[in-house]
């Protein structure tokens, strides 16, 4: 008696084939899945996290350079998403994190704004703003004092300041055109 096609494929299908097909189905752009942080390694200049899905045997490994402001911000957001502080990154182990498939890789959702080409425009703007403020805060003292003063302004003072700067810019532009 000849076997039908479904009988042949069912008998030949192994767990690795099943996992491969399941992974391919889940690896479509914008798919979000929960993964467990199974291992965190903190070195002198690197931090490595390994994530594990309950439906896969392979782990996903993410490396962060602790000398890079952008990578530090990624780890900070990852820690904040699990209720930890940056200094507690080694305690991420065992926590659940949402990973999003971007079309080429699985990426933790909290760090999407800090990855080129990922995250919404608003998230990316806030992320770039934070990185700029951190970079300027490490600059010479006069710039640092200016940043501290701007941070200390109330919302009303900040709005008035923006309006005054715009008016001065308009007056300067008109003066340049008339003279």
Backbone torsions as a table, in degrees:
resi	resn	phi	psi	omega
1	UNK	NA	123.4	-178.0
2	UNK	-73.3	145.7	179.0
3	UNK	-81.3	145.7	175.3
4	UNK	-82.3	165.9	-177.7
5	UNK	-61.0	-39.0	-179.4
6	UNK	-68.3	-34.3	177.7
7	UNK	-67.5	-39.7	179.9
8	UNK	-65.4	-47.8	-177.8
9	UNK	-68.0	-36.2	179.7
10	UNK	-67.0	-37.6	-179.2
11	UNK	-75.7	-27.5	-177.8
12	UNK	-88.4	-16.5	-175.4
13	UNK	-71.2	125.9	178.6
14	UNK	-108.7	168.3	178.9
15	UNK	-58.7	-34.5	179.9
16	UNK	-69.2	-36.5	176.7
17	UNK	-66.1	-41.8	177.7
18	UNK	-60.3	-47.4	179.4
19	UNK	-62.2	-40.8	179.4
20	UNK	-61.2	-45.7	-179.8
21	UNK	-66.9	-39.2	178.7
22	UNK	-65.3	-41.7	179.1
23	UNK	-63.0	-42.6	179.6
24	UNK	-63.2	-35.8	178.7
25	UNK	-68.4	-37.4	-178.2
26	UNK	-80.5	-22.5	-178.4
27	UNK	-84.9	61.2	172.0
28	UNK	-115.5	148.4	-175.0
29	UNK	-52.4	138.1	176.9
30	UNK	71.6	14.3	173.9
31	UNK	-75.3	134.0	179.5
32	UNK	-117.7	127.8	-179.3
33	UNK	-134.4	149.0	175.0
34	UNK	-83.0	135.2	177.3
35	UNK	-131.8	150.5	177.5
36	UNK	-96.7	138.4	174.3
37	UNK	-79.0	110.8	-175.2
38	UNK	-95.2	-18.2	-178.3
39	UNK	-157.9	137.4	174.9
40	UNK	-131.3	126.8	178.0
41	UNK	-121.8	126.5	179.7
42	UNK	-114.5	119.1	177.5
43	UNK	-110.6	-169.3	179.4
44	UNK	-63.7	-44.5	-175.9
45	UNK	-126.3	3.6	-179.1
46	UNK	-136.9	152.3	171.8
47	UNK	-129.4	131.4	-178.2
48	UNK	-123.6	128.6	176.0
49	UNK	-117.9	138.8	174.2
50	UNK	-117.0	131.3	-178.2
51	UNK	-112.6	145.6	-178.6
52	UNK	-132.0	127.5	172.2
53	UNK	-86.2	151.4	178.2
54	UNK	-74.3	-14.6	-179.0
55	UNK	-101.3	5.6	-178.9
56	UNK	-135.1	152.4	177.3
57	UNK	-93.3	-25.0	179.5
58	UNK	-80.2	148.0	176.7
59	UNK	-99.6	157.5	175.5
60	UNK	-106.7	126.9	-176.0
61	UNK	-110.7	132.1	176.7
62	UNK	-121.1	131.6	178.7
63	UNK	-110.3	136.9	179.7
64	UNK	-124.4	131.5	178.3
65	UNK	-88.3	116.5	-177.3
66	UNK	-75.8	-2.1	174.4
67	UNK	-95.7	-1.3	-178.5
68	UNK	-106.3	125.1	177.8
69	UNK	-58.7	-39.4	-178.8
70	UNK	-64.4	-44.1	179.4
71	UNK	-68.4	-35.8	175.9
72	UNK	-63.1	-41.4	177.8
73	UNK	-63.4	-37.4	177.1
74	UNK	-61.2	-46.1	-179.5
75	UNK	-66.3	-38.3	177.7
76	UNK	-59.3	-46.0	-179.5
77	UNK	-65.6	-38.1	177.7
78	UNK	-63.0	-43.2	178.6
79	UNK	-66.5	-44.2	179.5
80	UNK	-59.9	-36.9	-178.9
81	UNK	-65.3	-24.6	179.3
82	UNK	-104.0	6.2	176.5
83	UNK	83.5	21.0	179.5
84	UNK	-113.6	164.7	173.1
85	UNK	-96.9	163.0	-177.0
86	UNK	-54.1	-41.3	-177.4
87	UNK	-67.2	-15.0	180.0
88	UNK	-99.9	19.7	-175.8
89	UNK	-57.0	-31.6	179.9
90	UNK	-67.1	-16.1	179.1
91	UNK	-89.6	6.5	176.5
92	UNK	-65.9	-23.6	-176.6
93	UNK	-55.0	127.9	-179.9
94	UNK	95.0	-12.4	-179.5
95	UNK	-84.5	158.9	178.6
96	UNK	-99.3	135.3	-178.5
97	UNK	-133.0	141.1	175.5
98	UNK	-79.3	127.7	174.5
99	UNK	-112.3	140.4	-179.6
100	UNK	-117.5	135.0	177.4
101	UNK	-86.1	122.7	-174.7
102	UNK	-93.8	-0.3	-176.4
103	UNK	111.4	-22.7	178.8
104	UNK	-134.2	-19.5	-177.3
105	UNK	-157.3	160.7	172.9
106	UNK	-88.7	129.0	-174.7
107	UNK	-129.6	130.3	175.4
108	UNK	-59.3	130.3	-176.9
109	UNK	-57.6	-38.7	-178.5
110	UNK	-61.6	-23.8	-177.6
111	UNK	-99.0	6.0	-176.6
112	UNK	-59.5	-36.9	-178.3
113	UNK	-66.4	-21.8	-177.6
114	UNK	-98.0	6.1	-179.8
115	UNK	-110.6	131.0	-178.3
116	UNK	-56.0	129.4	176.7
117	UNK	81.3	3.6	-178.8
118	UNK	-121.1	164.5	178.1
119	UNK	80.3	161.2	179.6
120	UNK	-76.3	167.4	-179.4
121	UNK	-63.2	-41.2	180.0
122	UNK	-65.2	-43.8	178.2
123	UNK	-61.9	-43.8	-179.0
124	UNK	-64.7	-41.2	178.2
125	UNK	-61.3	-46.6	178.6
126	UNK	-62.2	-39.6	179.9
127	UNK	-65.0	-45.5	179.7
128	UNK	-65.9	-36.5	178.2
129	UNK	-63.1	-45.7	178.2
130	UNK	-60.2	-43.3	179.9
131	UNK	-64.2	-40.0	178.5
132	UNK	-64.5	-44.2	179.6
133	UNK	-63.0	-42.5	178.2
134	UNK	-63.1	-39.6	179.7
135	UNK	-67.2	-42.8	178.9
136	UNK	-68.4	-31.5	179.8
137	UNK	-66.7	-21.3	178.4
138	UNK	-93.5	2.7	-178.7
139	UNK	-84.4	-175.1	-177.0
140	UNK	-54.2	162.4	-171.8
141	UNK	-59.0	-40.2	-176.5
142	UNK	-66.0	-34.7	177.4
143	UNK	-71.0	-40.8	178.5
144	UNK	-60.1	-43.6	179.3
145	UNK	-62.8	-39.4	178.0
146	UNK	-62.7	-42.0	178.7
147	UNK	-65.4	-41.5	178.9
148	UNK	-62.5	-37.9	178.4
149	UNK	-67.8	-41.4	179.4
150	UNK	-64.9	-39.8	178.3
151	UNK	-64.8	-29.7	-178.2
152	UNK	-82.3	-7.6	-179.2
153	UNK	-72.4	146.5	173.7
154	UNK	-78.9	170.0	-179.9
155	UNK	-61.5	-41.5	179.6
156	UNK	-63.5	-45.2	179.1
157	UNK	-62.5	-39.4	179.4
158	UNK	-64.9	-42.0	178.8
159	UNK	-64.9	-43.8	178.4
160	UNK	-62.6	-40.8	178.3
161	UNK	-61.7	-43.2	178.6
162	UNK	-63.4	-42.9	179.1
163	UNK	-62.0	-45.0	179.1
164	UNK	-62.9	-41.3	179.2
165	UNK	-63.8	-41.4	178.3
166	UNK	-63.4	-41.7	179.8
167	UNK	-64.8	-42.9	178.5
168	UNK	-63.1	-39.3	178.4
169	UNK	-64.7	-41.7	178.8
170	UNK	-64.5	-44.0	178.6
171	UNK	-62.6	-41.8	179.2
172	UNK	-64.8	-40.2	178.4
173	UNK	-66.0	-43.1	177.4
174	UNK	-63.7	-41.9	178.1
175	UNK	-62.3	-39.3	179.4
176	UNK	-66.4	-40.2	-179.7
177	UNK	-70.9	-36.5	-178.1
178	UNK	-79.1	-29.3	-176.9
179	UNK	-96.6	NA	NA
